[in-house]
Amino acid sequence: MARLFGTDGVRGIANEELTPLLAMQIGQAGAYVLTMEMAHTIEAGHKPTIMVGCDTRISGDMLANALMAGACSVGANCVYVGVLPTPAVAYLTKKYKMNAGVVISASHNPVEFNGIKFFDGNGYKLPDMLEDKIESIIRSGCSGGEVLHECESSNGSTESDGSKASDKSEAFQGIKFPIGPDVGKITYDMEAREAYVDHVIQTVPMDLTGMKIVVDCAEGASYYTSVEALKRLGGNVIPIHNSPDGTNINAGCGSTHMEELQAKVIQEKAEIGLAFDGDADRLLAVDENGRIVDGDQIMAIVGNHIKSQGKLKKDTIVATVMSNLGFFLMGKKNGLTIEQTKVGDRYVLERMREIGASLGGEQSGHIIFLDESTTGDGLLSALHLLQVMVDTGKSLSELSQIMEVLPQALVNAKVANNKKETYMECPEIAEAIGKLEEKFAGEGRVLIRPSGTEPLVRVMIEGKDQQVIRKNAEELAHLIETVLQ
């Protein structure tokens, strides 16, 4: 059976794969595991408290309320903060000394998808070990309803004092379902977003007066926070796709669809364009000429600037195997150590914490400033990039010249979730991959990997000729789709 948790929480089509029942069970198991792990931080007589936020997709309220019902059923309180970026929930969880945080979001995915990801009380994503504990409880079927059903007496009635239910629940890894005043409750704080905006502009203060900035909010969670923060710093902000209606998140906009932003920057003669994804934990940029500046380039620009100030810890940036070869060559040229991890910002973060690095991220725009945030933060990344422009007086196109982006082709093969991990078990696919690796040895590279969040196998090839690598990547992706259909 496939693992419930992927590289960024639980994902699926809302109300089909990720149902309200599953959300409730995740709330029960997650609240239990996280509060037990942090029991020493919970004062005697106080209930554990979990902060819950979501992005703008229409299924968010449905799943958030189901999850909070589950958490309350095991005795935890919940604070619902509504629509907020993922990094805002991580920050506020720690600021307000919550025992855990939860974000209901499917990030850059289309509206029909949704997801659930947890943060511990310090704002960090959970390690695999804790996710496995949560998953094992869910798979044991230990929801309160099932426990009470098992506790029916022979005449069909249930025990009124709840004692049998409590005894029975102990068999399910110790979970108890309280009654009366011990049940959790939900409170609401829709002003928490202001504390997050205050935090980011105080973290990276600057004067943006006179700078024209186009901001694509992806009809997502950044529709208020990003625009408000940039305006407070004096920027001349031109927002696009900042009118979410629950159904238009990521629809032809944001960091996965940059065309409109590119055109708008040129039309407005803006200095820069900023593109967020649905939950605003990633950032891509557009220079004044309408050219895309990706996560690798942003890390190169900001990393070298911070290094010049003596503030880049260990002169190291942590990246993934998906980073462009040009990024690693840039690091070597500029005296930077580039650490590599497997794909996923959680693995970047783990490596950063292991070695004491302060900057890391992904080509896709997940960038982590560990001295300031516990997770990828699109707005914080934008402010750091803008700060380099302000400090140096250089345009984004000038700054981007610090690294050469080598030709790269990325093609997705659509494969069922239960098959995407097994592609190398097919001799035909393994042979095709081997031939491509021989072909590009010394002149590029071939990287094939299953997506951690979607039913896809990603085919990436780097080489000298864009047309050749694109053709080879498309042929291999088609082969994978055909063999694994």
C-alpha positions in Angstrom: 0.0 0.0 0.0 1.4 3.4 -1.0 2.5 5.8 1.8 -0.2 8.3 2.8 2.3 11.1 3.3 4.3 12.4 0.3 7.1 14.8 0.3 4.8 17.7 1.3 2.0 16.2 3.4 -1.1 14.3 2.3 -2.3 15.2 -1.2 -5.3 14.1 -3.3 -8.4 15.2 -5.2 -10.6 16.8 -2.6 -13.8 14.9 -1.7 -12.6 11.9 -3.7 -9.2 10.8 -2.5 -8.8 13.4 0.3 -12.3 13.1 1.9 -13.7 14.8 5.0 -13.6 11.5 6.8 -9.9 11.1 6.0 -9.3 14.7 7.1 -11.1 14.0 10.4 -8.9 10.9 11.0 -5.8 12.9 10.1 -6.9 15.5 12.6 -7.4 12.9 15.3 -4.2 11.0 14.7 -2.1 14.1 14.1 -3.3 15.9 17.2 -2.7 12.8 19.3 0.8 12.1 18.0 2.0 15.7 18.0 0.7 16.6 21.4 2.1 13.4 22.9 5.5 14.1 21.3 5.4 17.6 23.0 3.6 16.6 26.2 6.4 18.1 28.2 5.6 21.6 26.7 2.0 21.5 27.7 1.2 23.0 31.1 -0.8 20.9 33.5 -4.5 21.5 33.1 -4.2 23.1 29.7 -5.3 21.5 26.5 -2.9 21.2 23.5 -3.7 23.8 20.9 -3.3 23.6 17.1 -3.3 26.4 14.6 -5.0 25.7 11.3 -4.9 27.8 8.1 -5.7 27.2 4.4 -5.2 28.5 0.9 -8.1 29.9 -1.2 -9.4 26.7 -2.8 -13.1 26.0 -2.3 -12.5 22.7 -0.5 -10.4 24.3 2.2 -13.2 25.1 4.7 -14.7 21.6 4.3 -11.4 19.9 5.0 -10.3 22.3 7.7 -13.5 21.9 9.6 -13.3 18.1 9.3 -9.7 18.1 10.5 -10.5 20.4 13.4 -13.4 18.3 14.4 -11.1 15.3 14.6 -8.5 17.2 16.7 -11.2 18.4 19.1 -12.5 14.8 19.4 -9.2 13.8 21.0 -9.2 16.8 23.4 -7.1 19.4 21.4 -8.2 23.0 20.9 -7.9 24.6 17.5 -7.3 28.2 16.4 -8.5 28.7 12.8 -6.7 31.6 11.1 -8.4 31.2 7.7 -6.5 32.0 4.4 -2.8 32.4 5.1 0.4 31.5 3.3 2.0 28.3 4.4 5.1 30.1 5.9 2.8 32.4 7.8 1.2 29.5 9.6 4.6 28.0 10.4 5.8 31.4 11.8 2.6 32.1 13.8 2.5 28.5 15.2 5.9 29.3 16.9 5.1 32.9 17.7 1.9 32.1 19.6 3.4 29.0 21.2 1.0 26.6 19.6 1.7 22.9 20.0 1.3 22.3 16.3 0.2 23.9 13.0 -1.7 22.6 10.0 -2.1 24.0 6.5 -4.8 22.9 4.2 -3.3 23.4 0.7 -2.2 21.7 -2.4 0.3 24.4 -3.2 0.7 24.8 -7.0 -1.8 22.1 -7.9 -5.1 22.8 -9.7 -8.2 23.6 -7.6 -9.6 20.1 -7.5 -6.7 18.9 -5.4 -6.1 19.7 -1.8 -3.6 18.6 0.9 -2.8 18.6 4.6 0.6 19.3 6.0 1.7 19.6 9.6 4.2 21.7 11.5 5.5 21.0 14.9 5.4 23.6 17.7 8.7 25.2 16.4 7.3 25.7 12.9 9.2 22.8 11.2 7.7 20.2 8.9 7.5 16.8 10.5 10.1 14.1 10.0 9.2 10.8 8.3 9.1 9.1 11.7 6.3 11.3 13.1 4.3 11.1 9.8 4.6 7.3 9.9 3.2 7.3 13.5 0.2 9.4 12.3 -0.3 7.1 9.3 -0.1 3.9 11.4 -2.9 5.2 13.7 -5.1 6.2 10.7 -4.6 2.8 9.1 -5.5 1.0 12.3 -9.0 2.5 11.9 -9.1 4.2 15.3 -11.6 6.9 14.7 -13.9 7.7 17.6 -17.0 6.5 15.7 -15.5 3.1 15.1 -14.4 2.7 18.7 -17.9 3.6 19.9 -19.4 1.2 17.4 -17.3 -1.6 18.8 -18.4 -0.7 22.3 -22.1 -1.3 21.8 -23.7 -3.6 24.3 -25.6 -6.7 23.4 -29.0 -4.8 23.3 -27.6 -2.2 20.9 -27.1 0.6 23.5 -23.8 2.3 24.3 -22.2 2.8 27.7 -23.4 6.3 28.9 -20.4 7.1 31.0 -17.9 6.5 28.1 -15.8 4.2 30.2 -16.0 1.3 27.8 -15.1 3.6 24.9 -12.0 4.8 26.8 -11.0 1.2 27.6 -11.5 0.1 24.0 -9.6 3.2 22.6 -6.6 2.2 24.7 -6.2 -0.8 22.5 -5.8 1.6 19.6 -2.3 2.9 20.5 -3.6 4.7 23.6 -6.0 7.2 22.0 -8.9 8.3 24.2 -11.9 10.2 23.1 -13.0 12.6 25.9 -16.5 13.7 26.8 -18.0 16.7 28.5 -15.7 19.6 29.2 -12.6 17.7 28.1 -13.6 17.9 24.4 -11.6 20.5 22.4 -13.0 23.7 21.0 -12.4 26.0 18.0 -11.6 29.7 18.1 -11.1 32.0 15.2 -8.4 34.7 14.6 -8.7 36.4 11.2 -6.3 39.1 12.1 -3.2 36.9 12.5 -2.2 37.8 9.0 -1.1 41.3 10.2 1.4 39.8 12.6 3.0 37.9 9.7 3.2 41.0 7.5 4.8 42.9 10.4 7.3 40.1 10.8 8.5 40.0 7.2 8.9 43.7 6.7 10.8 44.0 10.0 13.0 41.1 9.0 14.0 42.6 5.7 13.5 46.4 6.0 14.1 48.6 3.0 12.7 51.6 1.1 11.1 50.6 -2.1 9.8 54.0 -3.0 9.6 54.5 -6.7 10.1 50.9 -7.6 7.4 49.5 -9.8 6.6 45.9 -9.0 4.1 43.6 -10.7 2.9 40.8 -8.3 1.1 37.7 -9.5 -0.7 36.3 -6.4 -1.9 33.1 -8.2 -5.4 33.8 -6.9 -4.0 32.1 -3.8 -3.0 32.7 -0.2 -0.7 35.6 -0.9 -3.4 37.8 -2.3 -3.3 40.1 0.7 0.0 39.5 2.5 2.3 40.0 -0.4 0.6 43.2 -1.7 0.3 44.7 1.7 3.9 44.1 2.7 5.3 45.6 -0.5 3.0 48.6 -0.2 4.1 49.2 3.4 7.7 49.3 2.2 6.8 52.0 -0.3 6.6 49.9 -3.5 4.5 50.9 -6.5 2.7 47.6 -6.5 0.7 46.4 -9.5 -1.2 43.2 -8.4 -2.6 40.7 -10.8 -4.6 37.5 -10.1 -5.4 38.7 -6.5 -9.2 38.2 -6.6 -9.6 34.6 -5.5 -13.1 33.1 -5.7 -12.3 29.6 -4.5 -12.2 28.1 -7.9 -9.5 30.0 -9.8 -6.4 29.3 -7.7 -3.3 28.6 -10.0 -5.5 28.7 -13.0 -3.2 30.0 -15.8 -1.4 32.2 -13.3 1.3 32.2 -10.6 4.7 30.6 -10.6 3.5 27.7 -12.8 2.1 30.0 -15.5 4.4 33.0 -16.0 3.4 34.3 -19.4 0.9 37.0 -18.3 3.3 38.3 -15.7 6.1 38.5 -18.2 3.9 40.5 -20.6 2.7 42.7 -17.8 6.2 43.6 -16.6 7.1 44.8 -20.1 3.8 46.6 -20.6 4.1 48.5 -17.3 7.9 49.1 -17.7 8.3 47.6 -14.2 11.6 46.8 -12.6 10.6 43.4 -11.5 7.7 40.8 -11.5 7.1 38.4 -8.6 5.1 35.2 -9.0 3.9 33.2 -6.0 2.2 29.8 -6.0 -1.1 28.9 -4.4 0.2 28.7 -0.8 3.0 31.3 -1.3 5.8 29.2 -0.1 7.7 29.5 -3.5 8.8 32.5 -5.6 9.9 33.0 -9.2 10.7 36.4 -10.6 10.7 38.2 -14.0 13.4 40.8 -14.9 12.7 44.1 -16.5 13.0 42.5 -20.0 10.4 39.9 -19.2 12.8 37.0 -18.7 12.1 34.4 -16.0 14.5 34.3 -13.0 14.1 30.9 -11.3 15.0 29.6 -7.9 18.5 28.7 -8.7 19.2 32.2 -10.0 17.5 33.8 -7.0 19.7 31.8 -4.6 22.8 32.7 -6.6 22.0 36.4 -6.5 21.0 36.5 -2.9 23.6 34.0 -1.7 26.5 35.9 -3.2 25.2 39.2 -1.8 24.9 37.8 1.7 28.3 36.2 1.4 29.8 39.5 0.5 28.4 40.8 3.7 29.9 37.9 5.7 26.4 36.7 6.6 26.2 33.4 4.6 26.9 30.7 7.1 29.8 28.4 6.0 29.6 30.1 2.6 27.2 27.2 1.7 23.9 26.9 -0.2 21.9 23.7 0.0 20.2 22.7 -3.3 18.7 19.6 -4.8 19.7 17.3 -7.6 17.3 19.2 -9.9 19.2 22.4 -9.7 20.7 23.5 -13.0 24.3 22.5 -13.8 25.0 26.2 -14.2 24.2 26.8 -10.6 26.9 24.3 -9.4 29.4 25.9 -11.8 28.5 29.3 -10.4 29.2 28.1 -6.9 32.6 26.8 -7.8 33.5 30.1 -9.5 32.4 32.2 -6.6 33.8 30.2 -3.7 30.5 28.8 -2.6 30.0 25.2 -1.4 26.8 23.8 -2.9 25.4 20.8 -1.0 23.0 18.5 -2.8 19.9 16.7 -1.5 17.1 14.7 -3.1 14.1 16.7 -4.4 11.8 18.2 -1.8 12.2 21.3 0.4 11.9 19.2 3.5 15.1 17.4 2.6 16.8 20.7 1.9 15.8 21.9 5.3 16.9 18.7 7.0 20.4 19.1 5.4 20.6 22.8 6.3 19.9 22.0 10.0 22.4 19.1 9.9 25.3 21.3 8.7 24.3 24.7 10.1 23.6 26.3 6.7 21.5 29.5 6.5 20.3 29.4 2.8 18.9 26.6 0.7 16.2 25.8 -1.8 15.0 24.5 -5.1 14.9 25.6 -8.7 11.1 25.7 -8.4 11.4 28.6 -6.0 11.1 27.1 -2.6 13.8 29.1 -0.8 14.6 28.8 2.9 16.3 31.5 4.9 16.8 29.4 8.0 17.9 32.3 10.3 14.5 33.9 9.6 12.0 31.2 8.7 11.5 27.5 9.3 10.2 26.8 5.8 10.2 28.1 2.3 8.7 31.6 2.2 7.9 33.3 -1.1 7.4 36.8 0.3 10.6 36.6 2.4 12.5 35.4 -0.7 11.0 38.3 -2.7 12.1 40.9 -0.1 15.7 39.5 0.0 15.9 39.7 -3.8 14.5 43.2 -3.8 17.0 44.1 -1.1 19.9 43.1 -3.4 18.5 45.3 -6.1 18.2 48.3 -3.7 21.7 47.7 -2.1 23.5 47.3 -5.4 21.5 49.7 -7.6 21.6 47.0 -10.3 18.8 45.7 -12.4 17.6 42.2 -12.1 18.9 41.3 -15.5 22.3 42.5 -14.5 22.2 40.5 -11.3 21.1 37.4 -13.1 24.3 37.2 -15.1 26.0 35.8 -12.1 25.1 32.3 -13.5 24.6 30.8 -16.9 21.5 28.7 -17.1 22.3 25.6 -19.2 19.6 24.2 -21.5 17.3 21.9 -19.6 14.2 20.0 -20.6 11.6 18.8 -18.0 8.7 16.6 -19.2 6.1 15.0 -17.0 5.0 11.4 -17.6 1.5 10.8 -16.2 1.6 7.6 -14.2 -0.8 6.3 -11.5 0.4 6.8 -8.0 0.7 3.1 -7.4 3.0 2.6 -10.4 5.2 5.7 -10.3 7.8 4.2 -8.0 8.3 1.1 -10.1 9.5 2.5 -13.5 13.0 1.0 -13.2 11.5 -2.5 -12.8 10.5 -2.4 -16.5 13.5 -3.5 -18.6 12.4 -1.4 -21.6 12.4 1.8 -19.5 15.6 1.0 -17.7 17.4 0.3 -21.0 16.1 3.6 -22.6 17.3 5.5 -19.5 20.7 3.8 -19.7 21.2 4.7 -23.3 20.4 8.4 -22.6 22.8 8.5 -19.7 25.6 7.2 -22.0 24.6 9.7 -24.7 24.8 12.8 -22.3 27.8 11.6 -20.2 30.3 14.4 -19.9 28.0 16.9 -21.7 24.9 17.0 -19.5 22.9 14.7 -17.3 19.7 12.6 -17.1 17.5 12.7 -14.0 14.3 10.6 -13.7 12.3 10.7 -10.5 8.7 10.1 -9.3 6.9 13.2 -8.1 6.3 13.3 -4.3 3.0 15.1 -4.6 1.4 14.2 -8.0 0.8 11.1 -10.1 3.8 11.8 -12.3 7.3 10.6 -13.2 9.4 13.7 -14.0 12.0 13.3 -16.8 14.8 16.0 -16.8 17.6 16.1 -19.3 20.4 18.8 -19.5 22.6 19.2 -22.5 24.0 21.6 -25.1 21.2 21.5 -27.6 17.7 22.5 -26.4 15.9 20.8 -29.3 17.7 17.5 -28.9 17.2 17.3 -25.1 13.6 18.3 -25.4 13.0 15.6 -28.1 14.7 12.9 -26.0 12.9 13.9 -22.8 9.5 13.8 -24.6 10.3 10.4 -26.1 11.3 8.9 -22.7 8.2 10.4 -21.0 6.0 8.9 -23.7 7.6 5.5 -23.3 7.1 5.6 -19.5 3.5 6.5 -19.9 2.9 3.8 -22.5 4.6 1.0 -20.5 3.1 1.9 -17.2 -0.4 2.7 -18.3 
